[in-house]
Amino acid sequence: MHGGEILGSLSHGATMSGQRENVIRLRRCFFVGLVLWPLFTPVDLVAAQQGASLPALLGVRAALPLLLLAFLAALKKGVSPGAVTAMEIIAFSCGSGLLGLDALIAQGFRTPTFTSTFLVLVVQGLLLPSPWQRGLWRTAPTLVLPPLFLVVSYVVRPELRTDFDDPLLRAESVSYVVAYFAAWVVVLIAGDTTWNLRRQVHQNQLIGRYRLIEKIGQGGMGEVWKAFHPTLKTEVAMKLTTHNGPTELQRFEREIEVLTAITHPGVVKIFDCGMTDEGLIFYTMELLQGRSLKDRMAEGGLSLLEIGDVISQVAGALHEVHAHGIIHRDIKPENIVLVARPEGGVQAKLIDFGIAKQQGLGPAPTLTMTGSVLGTPVFLAPEQALGENVDARTDVYALGAVLFACLTGRPPFLEDSLTAMLLAHAQKAAPAPSFFVAGLPPGVDEVVLRCLRKHPADRYPSAKEMGEAVLAVLSSPEALGAQLSPARWDSDTLDVPRH
């Protein structure tokens, strides 16, 4: 198993409903159904001798295998997690429902195959375990359909009602219903217990010297987990990623080497790095107890002075990063974390250097293997959108776009497609923030629009100069006296276009 598969299995284990794991289990259940379901055919022949319609019974017997074969073919091609869940519910509810239909065609409660509904319920609950809350609605159709068909059989076939004239058979039917629902409760409890045990197994997996606790984020090139160092008794954040080939590995190692040397308080601190035998590359960093800038703004926004403080801090951190020859290339609100200082205020921390470019390592592709833009299109500099060379002024543009969003509650450009967004950054003139927010202090438009100029030479030459300019206009007497409602971000406008 290579590093990418391991990383996928860790993520899926954390949620207990990973696509690959569920597909494997569901495929096994379908194969079991294909083997067991036809074995009841002799029972149909016996029921036909007692007056039931043989063609109808054989039709019921043939329906489920055809459905399972169709689902197996779909699973082989690959489907979404939602489709996998839908297949599970449909397949098991059809299995139990067809057993109920079998009872309707044959002898009602006395149909031999009817008690097999227990088996369908148990297989679904135990082979596909989940938290009991989720299992409740997943197994509900499987539970309800057989008794429903049984009731229908006694409504549409009056001759079957004489069954209940026999006190013994009536008692057996009541016992069956009680046992059936009791089995459902047991299945929910057992499935929940199994799910929790598997979660504990995944959480106790070791990567190097570290024990994984829980997944806390998704980065540009991997996943971020909370992890625990058993020897040092310390919790850290661990970035798990995979790189294929010597060039990518060299880039990763140099990035870690440089980031480890950066001691700026505005850059997340790197502690350790390594690679497992399976090719899973990781590094650990300080575990930040804070909220992203995006989350903070979504809750109600920041004052002009607070915006100036945060943006100037990030600009200072970027200046230090640029001095070490690194271009971040993915400056966005999610990658700025605000951590409370003991003395008051917040410290802005720049995170996620997963797609950072080190000058001197050669050009990096604009597109990833999946065809998505390398970076976040909503905050992408024109040269980055066009696949041209990037430098420190590329990050200045992206931070200017973040500043624009902080002030107005929206990004500079709102487009319906990825192509239109890239063209807007490359060709359209950015609007002034005052067009959307009245009463901004003098100088704000000039600072923001200089950051967002198309040609890098027309922007601030360094992040440091940008940060100083931003702080100056947003901490001026006019800014302190401005009566503005804090901009609240609409998360929909900050999503990446999908088509």
C-alpha positions in Angstrom: 0.0 0.0 0.0 1.5 3.4 -1.0 1.4 6.6 1.0 -1.7 8.0 -0.7 -3.8 4.9 0.2 -2.6 5.0 3.8 -3.5 8.7 4.0 -6.9 7.9 2.6 -7.5 5.0 5.0 -6.5 7.2 8.0 -9.1 9.8 7.0 -11.7 7.3 6.3 -11.0 5.6 9.6 -11.5 8.9 11.4 -15.0 9.3 10.1 -15.9 5.6 10.2 -17.6 6.0 6.9 -14.7 6.2 4.5 -15.6 5.6 0.9 -13.1 2.8 0.2 -13.9 0.9 3.4 -17.6 1.1 2.9 -17.4 0.0 -0.7 -15.4 -3.1 0.3 -17.9 -4.0 3.1 -20.9 -3.3 0.9 -19.5 -5.4 -1.9 -19.0 -8.3 0.4 -22.6 -8.0 1.6 -23.8 -8.0 -2.0 -21.8 -11.2 -2.7 -23.3 -12.8 0.3 -26.8 -11.9 -0.9 -26.1 -13.3 -4.3 -25.1 -16.6 -2.8 -27.8 -16.9 -0.1 -30.9 -15.5 -1.9 -31.2 -18.3 -4.5 -30.9 -21.0 -1.9 -34.6 -20.2 -0.9 -35.9 -21.3 -4.3 -36.9 -24.8 -3.1 -39.1 -23.1 -0.5 -40.8 -21.3 -3.3 -41.5 -24.6 -5.0 -43.1 -26.0 -1.8 -45.2 -22.9 -1.5 -46.4 -23.2 -5.1 -47.6 -26.7 -4.3 -49.7 -25.2 -1.5 -51.4 -22.8 -3.9 -49.0 -19.8 -4.2 -48.2 -18.4 -7.7 -44.9 -19.9 -8.8 -44.2 -17.3 -11.4 -44.7 -14.5 -8.9 -42.4 -16.2 -6.3 -39.7 -16.8 -8.9 -40.0 -13.2 -10.0 -39.4 -12.1 -6.4 -36.5 -14.5 -6.2 -34.9 -13.1 -9.4 -35.4 -9.4 -8.6 -32.8 -9.0 -5.8 -29.9 -10.7 -7.6 -30.4 -8.4 -10.7 -30.4 -5.3 -8.4 -27.3 -6.5 -6.6 -25.4 -7.2 -9.8 -26.3 -3.7 -11.1 -25.0 -2.2 -7.8 -21.8 -4.3 -7.9 -21.1 -3.0 -11.5 -21.6 0.6 -10.3 -19.3 0.1 -7.3 -16.6 -1.2 -9.6 -16.7 2.0 -11.6 -16.6 4.2 -8.6 -19.4 6.3 -7.0 -19.8 9.1 -4.5 -20.1 8.4 -0.8 -23.8 9.5 -0.9 -24.4 7.0 -3.7 -22.8 4.2 -1.6 -25.1 5.0 1.3 -28.1 5.1 -1.0 -27.1 1.7 -2.5 -26.9 0.2 1.0 -30.4 1.4 2.0 -32.0 0.4 -1.3 -30.4 -3.1 -1.4 -31.2 -4.0 2.2 -34.7 -2.5 2.2 -35.4 -4.4 -1.1 -34.1 -7.6 0.5 -36.4 -7.3 3.5 -39.3 -5.9 1.4 -39.1 -8.8 -1.0 -39.3 -11.3 1.9 -42.4 -9.5 3.0 -43.8 -9.6 -0.6 -43.0 -13.3 -0.6 -45.2 -13.7 2.5 -48.0 -11.7 0.8 -47.9 -14.1 -2.2 -47.6 -17.3 -0.2 -48.9 -18.1 3.3 -48.5 -14.8 5.3 -46.8 -15.2 8.6 -46.5 -19.0 8.1 -44.3 -18.5 5.0 -41.0 -20.2 5.9 -38.8 -17.4 4.3 -40.5 -14.7 6.3 -38.4 -15.3 9.4 -35.3 -14.6 7.3 -36.0 -10.9 7.7 -34.0 -11.2 11.0 -30.9 -12.2 8.9 -31.2 -9.2 6.6 -31.4 -6.8 9.5 -28.5 -8.4 11.4 -26.2 -8.5 8.3 -26.8 -4.8 7.6 -26.3 -3.7 11.2 -23.2 -5.7 12.0 -21.3 -5.8 8.7 -21.9 -2.1 8.1 -21.5 -0.7 11.6 -22.2 3.0 12.4 -23.1 5.2 15.3 -26.6 4.3 16.6 -28.1 7.6 15.5 -27.0 7.0 11.9 -27.9 3.3 12.1 -31.4 4.3 13.2 -32.4 5.9 9.9 -30.2 3.6 7.8 -31.9 0.4 9.0 -35.4 1.8 9.4 -36.6 0.8 5.9 -35.2 -2.7 6.4 -37.1 -2.9 9.7 -40.4 -1.5 8.6 -41.1 -3.2 5.2 -41.6 -6.8 6.3 -44.2 -6.1 8.9 -45.9 -3.7 6.5 -46.2 -6.4 3.8 -47.4 -8.8 6.4 -50.2 -6.4 7.4 -51.0 -5.9 3.7 -51.2 -9.6 3.1 -53.9 -10.0 5.7 -55.8 -7.1 4.3 -55.8 -8.1 0.6 -56.2 -11.9 1.3 -59.0 -12.5 3.8 -58.4 -16.2 3.8 -55.2 -15.7 5.7 -57.0 -14.0 8.6 -58.1 -17.4 9.8 -54.5 -17.9 11.0 -55.3 -15.8 14.0 -58.1 -18.1 15.0 -55.4 -20.4 16.3 -54.3 -19.0 19.7 -50.8 -20.7 19.4 -50.2 -19.1 16.0 -51.4 -15.8 17.3 -49.0 -16.0 20.2 -46.2 -16.9 17.8 -46.9 -13.9 15.6 -46.8 -11.5 18.7 -43.6 -13.1 19.9 -42.1 -12.7 16.4 -42.9 -9.0 16.3 -41.5 -8.4 19.8 -38.3 -10.4 19.0 -37.9 -8.6 15.7 -37.9 -5.2 17.2 -35.7 -6.4 20.1 -33.2 -7.7 17.5 -33.2 -4.3 15.9 -32.3 -2.6 19.2 -29.5 -5.2 19.7 -28.2 -4.6 16.2 -28.1 -0.8 16.8 -26.2 -1.3 20.1 -23.8 -3.8 18.5 -23.2 -1.7 15.5 -22.5 1.4 17.6 -20.1 -0.6 19.8 -18.2 -1.9 16.8 -18.0 1.5 15.3 -16.5 3.0 18.5 -14.0 0.1 18.7 -12.8 0.8 15.2 -12.6 4.5 15.9 -10.3 3.8 18.9 -8.1 1.5 16.7 -7.7 4.3 14.1 -7.1 6.9 16.8 -4.3 4.8 18.3 -2.4 4.5 15.1 1.2 5.7 15.2 2.9 7.8 12.6 6.6 7.8 13.6 6.6 8.6 17.3 3.2 10.2 17.2 -0.2 8.9 18.1 -3.0 10.3 15.9 -6.0 11.6 17.9 -8.4 13.2 15.4 -8.5 14.9 12.0 -8.8 18.7 12.4 -8.3 20.0 8.8 -7.7 19.6 5.1 -4.8 21.4 3.5 -3.8 22.0 -0.1 -1.5 18.9 -0.2 -2.8 16.7 2.5 -4.6 16.4 5.9 -3.9 18.0 9.3 -4.4 15.8 12.4 -4.1 16.5 16.1 -1.4 14.1 17.4 0.2 13.2 20.7 3.9 12.6 21.4 3.9 9.8 24.0 7.4 10.6 25.3 7.1 14.4 25.6 3.4 14.2 26.6 2.6 17.1 24.1 -0.1 17.6 21.6 0.9 18.9 18.2 -0.6 19.4 14.8 0.6 16.9 12.2 0.5 17.5 8.4 0.3 14.2 6.5 1.1 14.4 2.8 2.4 12.3 0.0 5.0 13.2 -2.7 5.8 11.1 -5.7 9.3 11.2 -7.1 12.7 12.7 -6.1 11.9 16.2 -7.2 8.8 16.5 -5.0 10.6 15.0 -2.1 13.5 17.4 -2.5 11.1 20.3 -2.6 9.4 19.1 0.6 12.6 18.6 2.5 13.9 22.0 1.5 10.6 23.6 2.5 10.8 22.0 5.9 14.4 23.1 6.3 13.6 26.7 5.6 10.4 26.8 7.6 12.2 25.3 10.6 14.6 28.2 10.4 11.9 30.9 10.4 11.2 32.1 13.9 8.7 34.9 13.1 5.8 34.7 15.6 3.4 35.1 12.7 4.5 31.8 11.0 3.4 28.5 12.4 6.3 26.8 14.1 7.6 23.5 12.7 8.9 20.9 15.2 9.7 17.7 13.4 9.4 15.8 10.0 9.8 12.3 8.7 8.7 9.7 6.3 7.3 6.2 7.0 8.3 3.1 5.3 5.1 3.2 3.2 6.0 6.6 1.8 3.8 8.7 4.0 5.5 12.0 4.6 4.7 14.1 7.7 5.8 17.1 9.7 4.6 18.3 13.0 3.9 21.9 14.1 2.5 23.9 16.9 -1.2 23.1 17.7 -2.9 26.5 17.3 -5.8 27.2 19.7 -7.7 29.8 17.6 -10.1 30.5 14.8 -9.4 31.2 11.2 -9.9 34.7 9.8 -12.8 33.4 7.7 -14.6 32.0 10.8 -14.0 35.2 12.7 -15.4 37.3 10.0 -18.4 35.0 9.5 -19.3 35.6 13.1 -19.6 39.3 12.8 -16.4 40.8 11.4 -13.6 43.0 12.7 -13.3 46.7 13.2 -11.0 48.7 10.8 -8.3 48.9 13.5 -8.5 45.1 14.0 -8.4 44.5 10.2 -5.3 46.7 10.0 -3.6 44.9 12.8 -4.3 41.4 11.4 -3.3 42.3 7.8 -0.1 44.1 8.9 0.8 41.1 11.0 0.4 38.7 8.1 2.3 41.1 5.9 5.2 41.1 8.4 5.2 37.3 8.5 5.1 37.2 4.7 8.1 39.5 4.5 10.1 37.1 6.7 9.0 34.2 4.6 9.9 36.0 1.4 13.3 36.8 2.8 14.0 33.0 3.0 13.1 32.6 -0.7 9.6 31.1 -0.2 6.4 32.3 -1.9 3.3 31.1 -0.1 0.9 31.1 -3.2 -2.2 30.3 -1.2 -2.9 33.3 1.0 -6.6 33.1 2.0 -8.7 33.7 5.1 -8.7 29.9 6.0 -4.8 30.0 6.1 -4.7 32.9 8.6 -5.4 31.7 12.2 -6.1 34.2 15.0 -4.7 33.1 18.3 -5.4 35.0 21.5 -2.4 36.6 23.2 -2.1 36.3 27.0 -1.6 40.0 27.3 -4.7 40.7 25.1 -5.3 41.0 21.4 -4.6 38.4 18.8 -1.6 37.0 17.0 -2.2 36.2 13.4 -0.5 33.0 12.3 0.2 32.1 8.7 -0.3 28.4 8.0 -0.4 25.8 5.2 2.7 26.0 3.1 1.6 22.9 1.2 1.8 24.6 -2.3 4.5 27.1 -1.4 7.2 27.8 -4.0 10.8 28.0 -3.2 12.7 30.3 -5.5 15.6 28.5 -7.1 13.8 25.1 -7.4 12.5 25.9 -10.9 9.0 26.7 -12.1 6.0 24.9 -10.6 2.9 23.9 -12.7 -0.1 26.1 -12.6 -2.5 23.2 -12.6 -2.6 20.1 -10.4 -3.0 16.6 -11.8 -6.8 16.9 -11.3 -6.9 20.1 -13.4 -7.7 22.5 -10.5 -5.8 25.7 -10.1 -2.8 25.6 -7.8 -4.0 28.1 -5.3 -7.5 29.5 -4.4 -9.0 31.2 -7.5 -11.0 33.8 -5.4 -7.7 35.3 -4.1 -5.4 34.4 -7.1 -2.9 36.9 -8.5 -3.0 37.5 -12.3 0.4 36.0 -13.0 -0.5 32.9 -11.0 -3.8 32.5 -12.9 -1.9 32.7 -16.2 0.8 30.3 -15.2 3.6 32.9 -15.2 6.5 33.3 -12.8 5.5 34.3 -9.3 7.4 36.3 -6.7 6.7 38.1 -3.4 4.4 40.5 -5.1 2.1 37.6 -5.9 1.4 37.1 -2.2 0.9 40.9 -1.9 -1.9 40.6 -4.4 -3.5 37.7 -2.6 -3.3 39.5 0.8 -4.8 42.6 -0.9 -7.7 40.5 -2.0 -8.1 39.2 1.6 -8.0 42.8 2.8 -10.7 43.7 0.2 -12.9 40.9 1.6 -12.4 42.0 5.2 -13.6 45.5 4.4 -16.5 44.6 2.1 -17.6 41.1 3.0 -16.9 39.8 -0.5 -13.9 39.1 -2.7 -12.9 41.6 -5.5 -14.5 39.4 -8.2 -17.7 37.3 -8.2 -17.8 35.0 -11.2 -19.9 31.9 -12.0 -17.1 29.7 -13.3 -13.4 28.9 -12.7 -12.5 30.2 -16.2 -14.4 33.5 -15.7 -12.7 34.0 -12.3 -9.2 33.5 -13.7 -10.0 35.9 -16.6 -11.3 38.5 -14.1 -8.1 38.4 -12.1 -6.1 38.6 -15.3 -8.1 41.3 -17.2 -10.7 43.1 -15.1 -9.9 46.2 -13.0 -10.6 45.6 -9.4 -13.4 47.7 -8.0 -12.8 50.1 -5.1 -13.9 49.0 -1.7 -15.7 52.3 -1.2 -18.1 51.2 -4.1 -19.5 48.6 -1.7 -18.9 50.3 1.7 -19.7 54.0 2.2 -17.7 56.0 4.8 -14.3 54.3 4.5 -11.5 56.6 5.6 -9.3 58.4 3.0 -6.5 56.3 1.5 -8.1 52.9 1.9 -9.1 52.6 -1.8 -5.7 53.7 -2.9 -3.9 51.1 -0.7 -6.2 48.2 -1.6 -6.2 49.0 -5.4 -2.4 49.2 -5.4 -2.2 45.7 -4.0 -4.6 44.5 -6.7 -2.9 46.0 -9.8 -2.4 43.6 -12.7 1.3 44.1 -13.2 3.5 43.1 -10.2 5.7 46.1 -10.7 2.7 48.4 -10.0 2.1 46.8 -6.6 3.9 47.4 -3.3 7.4 46.0 -3.8 7.3 44.1 -0.6 4.9 42.7 1.9 6.5 44.9 4.6 5.7 48.1 2.7 2.1 46.9 2.1 1.6 46.1 5.8 2.9 49.5 6.9 0.6 51.2 4.4 -2.4 49.2 5.5 -1.8 49.9 9.2 -1.3 53.6 8.6 -4.7 54.1 6.9 -6.7 51.8 9.1 -5.3 53.2 12.4 -5.6 56.9 11.3 -7.8 59.2 13.3 -10.4 59.1 10.5 -10.4 55.3 10.6 -10.8 55.3 14.4 -13.7 57.7 14.2 -15.5 55.9 11.3 -18.9 54.6 12.0 -19.1 51.4 10.0 -20.9 48.2 10.6 -18.3 45.3 10.5 -18.5 43.4 7.3 -19.9 39.9 7.6 -18.7 37.4 5.1 -21.1 35.4 3.0 -19.4 32.0 2.8 -21.1 31.3 -0.6 -19.2 34.2 -2.2 -15.9 32.9 -1.0 -16.3 29.4 -2.4 -14.2 28.3 -5.3 -16.2 28.2 -8.6 -16.8 24.6 -9.6 -17.4 24.8 -13.4 
